[in-house]
Amino acid sequence: MLHTFSIWLLVLAFFGAGLFNAIGTRATQASFARWGYPRWWHRATGLLEITNAVLIALPATRGLGLILGAVIIAAAALTVLRHRELSHLAPLGVFMVMLALGGVTS
């Protein structure tokens, strides 16, 4: 049961973050611009996160999804650390814990 819960929580988290980034509120667009990414990068990030949610949801591709998820979160952490926006680290830490739980319970 912990396995199923942790996997679906992770799927929902990546899907929600992906949807949020893909929609791209003004604040989201401003953050990506401030970090030096192209105007469309928030959509690419959102699409990648939604795709990752699907990979994690499917048992056959779950391992790939967990690895890709770790890469996505590591890239995000490096971005916010580089720009010293430490307030973004807490949610990224939650994602890393969920990825670790997903990997342990798989």
N, C-alpha and C positions, 0 to 999 in steps of 0.2 A: 504494500500500500504506500509506503514512503517513497518507493521507486516511482510509482505512477504519479503521485502528487508532485514530487520534485520535477519530474520531466514536464508535466503539463503547466506547472508554474513557470518554468523556464520558457516554454513555448509561448505562453501568454505574455511574459515579460518582453521577449524579443519581438513578438508581433506588435505589442503596444508601442514599444520604443520605435519600431520601424514605421508604424502608421503615423506616429507623432512627427518623426523626422521627415517622412515623405510629404506630409501635409505642409510642413514648414511654416509655422507661425512667424511673425515678424522677429520675435526674440530668437527663434531657432535660426532663421536666416542670418540675423545679425551676428550670432555666435560663430557660425561657420565662416562668415566673411571676416570677422575679427581674427579667426585662427588662420586665415590666409587661403582658404579653400575657394574653388570656383562657385559661382552663384548656384549652380545645379547640384552641388555636392551633397546637399542635405537629402535630395531625392535619391541619389545613388546609394547613400548610406541607408536610407529607409528601405529601399528595395533589397539591399543586401541583408538587412536585419529580418525582413519579412521572409525572404528566401531561407535564411538560417532557421527561422521558427519552423518552417515546413520540414527542413532537413532533420531537425531534432524530433519532430512529431512522428516521423516515419521510422520504425525500428531498423529498417535496412540501411538508412543513411544517418542514423543517430550519432554514431562515432564521428563521422565527418562534420556533422553539425556542431558537436561539442568542441571539436578542434577549431572550426571556423569561428564559433562564438568566442573562444578564448583569444583568437587573433583580433577579432573586432574590438573586444573590450580592451585588449592590450594597446591597440592603436589609439583608442579613445583616451585611455589613461595617459599615454605618452603625449598626446595633444594637449590635454589639460595641464599636465605637469610642465610641459614646455612653456605654456602661457601663464603658468602660476594661478590657474583658476581652480584652487583646491576644493572649492565647494562642490565641484562635480565629482570628486573622488568617492564620496559616500555611496551614491547610487551605483557607480562602477564596481565598488567593493561588494555590494549586494549581488550584482550579476556574477562576479567571480565566485562567490560562495555558492550561488545556485548552480553554476557550471561544475564546480567541484562536487557538489552533491549529486548532480546528474551523472557525472562520470563514475563516482563511487558506487552508485546504486545501479548502474547499467550492467 
